């Protein structure tokens, strides 16, 4: 399994309490707004919006803020900014592929900031199409092992709910679904008594590259630098770094 899901879990726990929470709120609400603009404000009929709303709620974003973001996206706020969806691709040290998704009202500013992050952290910004083919849009549900049923029971529940696969990710289980089924599978698992840590539509790599030591530190430094940019929504990577090493870094 990709190190990205492990990294996202570690970051989620950290960001729930650290000083970056307000910045994360803004990013999550921007994603909700754009999803509503692109696919409508009905959560039940817009899977991208449903995923964005669920992710915002997992970070304890207030419901009123989420509702206002949906209203802005559907045209209920005449003063709402217009955000453009952009995608960037490149490589970190060790040949680790990166896929970056951004929402911006100024593509020149965003491009300059992303290029600077790559240069400062020994990475290389690539051409369009250079890494995107390595990733697949997928539904991902994470269940922490310390509160989950045993593997056989969880696999049974997952498959019965419509999931495609169950993968071991050290301290957690990663349940893979079609993007259109992530909300339904997550709800079915919760109804069966399984505590879901997160459920989202993500980009998973088709293969991973093991990274250790100093290279691991450089890879994560670049990813953090990119994630700290206001316009960057998501950074996906195909590294495989042990959970223990990631936590220590």
N, C-alpha and C positions, 0 to 999 in steps of 0.2 A: 504494500500500500504506500501511496505517496506520503512523503514527509509533510506535505502541505496540510493534511488533515490533522496530524499531530500538532504542527505549529499553530494552526488555527485554534485548536483546543486550548493550548497553553496561552495564546494571546487573549482568547476570550475570557479566561479566568483572571488574567492580569488586568485587562482593560475594564473589567467590571468595577474595579476599585481605584485605579490610578488616575493621574491628573489628565489623561488624554480622553476621558469619558465625553466631555463636551464636543471635542472634535469628532469622535466616533458617532455621537448622536447626529451631528450635521451630515456626515457621510451616509448614514443609514436612512435619514429622512430624504436626502437627495435621491437615493435609489428608489424609495417608495414613490416619490413625486414623478420620476421619469417612467417608472413601470406603469403608473396610472395614466400618464399621458400617452404612452405607446399602446396600451392594451385595454384602457378603460378602468373605471374605479370600482368595479365589482370584484371583490376578492375571490368569490367562488368561480368566476368565469375567466380569471386572469392569473395563471399559475405563477408568472414572474412577480406580479404584485403580491400574491399570497406568500411567496418565499421571502420577499423583501420585508413584508409586514411581520412575519414570524421571526425573522432575524432581528428586526428592530425590537420586538417585544422581548427576545431572549437577552437583550442588553438593557432591559427595563426602561426603554423609551416610553414616555407617557402616551396613553391612547389619544389624548387631545392633540398632541403634536403630530401623531401619525395621521389622524383624521384631517388635519389642516394640510398636511403634505399631499394627501390624496386629492383634496379640494383644489390645491394649486395645480396639480397635474391634469385634472380634468377641466381646467379653465374657470374654476370658481374664484380665482384670485387674479385680477387683471395685472397686478404688479409682479407676478411670478417671473423669475429669471428663466431664460431658455437654455437648457443644458444639452450639449452635444455629446453623444457616446463615441468614444475613441478607444482604439486598441493598439497597444505597443508590444513589440516582441524583442527579445534579446537573450543574452547569455551572461551568467555569472561565471566566476572562476570554476575550473574543473569541468567545463562544458555543460553546466546545469542550465536547462532551458527555462525561460521566464515568459509568462503571458500576463500582460497588465491591462486591466480595464479601467477606464477613466470616464468621469462625467464632468464636463467643463463648459464655462461660458466664455473661455478664451483659449483657443487651441494653441496659439503661439506660446503663451505663458506655460501651459501644461507641457508642451513638447520640450521647451527649454529646461524646465525643472527635472523632467524625467531623464533627459540626456545628461544633465549635470550629475544626477544621482548615479548613473551608470559609470560615468568617467571617474567620479570621486571614489567609487568602490571597486575599481578594477574590473568592471563589466563591459560588455559591448552591446550597444543598441543595434538591433538587426532590422532587416527589411520586412515589410508586410509579408506574411506567409512563411517566415523563416522558422517559427516554432509552433504556430497555432495548430498545425497538422498533428502535433504530438499529444494534443489534449482532446478530450471528449466531454461534451456537456452531459452531466449526469446528476441524478438525485442522490444525495448523501445524507444518511441518518446515522448519528453517532450515539452509541449506548456505552456508558462507562461499565467496565467489567465488575466493579465492586458492588453494583446495584442491579446487575442483569441476571436473568436465568442462566442455567448452564448452556453451553454452546449448542447442543442438539435441540434443546427446547427453543432457544432463541431463533435458530435457523428455521425450525418448523413454523414458528409464529410469523417470521419474516416472509417466508415463501407463501404461506397461506394468505398473508395480507397483500401479496402482489409484488414483493421485492424480487430482485434478480439474483442477488448474491450476498454472502456474509463473509467479511474479511477480518482477519486478526490484525489489530493495530496497537500492539503492546498492551497498554492499560485500558483500551477500549475496543469495542467492536464497530466496524464500519459496515453499514447495511446499504447496498447499492440498489437504486431503483431507476426506472425511467423517469425523466424530469416531470412528466405529467402525473406521476403517481406518488411523488414524495409526500405530499400533504395527506393523501388518503392512507398510505402505509404508516406514516407517523401517527395518525389518529388511531388507526387500528391497533398499533402496538401499545399506545397509551391506554386504550380501552381494555387491553389484555393484561394490564398491570406492569408494563415495561416502561421504566423511566427513560425518556429520550433527552439526551443532553443537548442535541442540536439537530435540525433538519433543514436542509437548504439545497438549492440548485447550484452546482459548482462545476468546475472544469478539472477533471482528473487526468493525469498523464497515463499514456498507454504503457510506458515503461519508466523505471526510475534509475537514477545514478547514485551509487553509494558515495557519501562524502564524509570525511572525518578530519579531525585535527584542525589545523589552521585554515584549511579551505572551508570547513564548515562555518567557522567564525566569519569569514569573508562573505560567504553566501548569505548568511542570515543578516549581516550588516547591510548588504545591498537591499535585501527584501524589506528590512525595517525602514531604511532610508526612503524607499519607494512608498511604503505604506503610510509614512508620516506626511506625505504630500496631501494637501487638502483635496485635490482633484482626483486622486487615485482611489478607486473603490475596492478593487481586488487585485491581488498579486498571486498568480498560480505558478508553481515550480515543480520540476520533476526530480528534486533531490530526495535522497533517503538518508536521513540522519537519525541516530538513535534518540529515543525520547529522553533518556537520561542526559545525553550530551546537549540536546536542545535546551533542556531546563537549566543546565549549568551555564549556558551561554546567554 
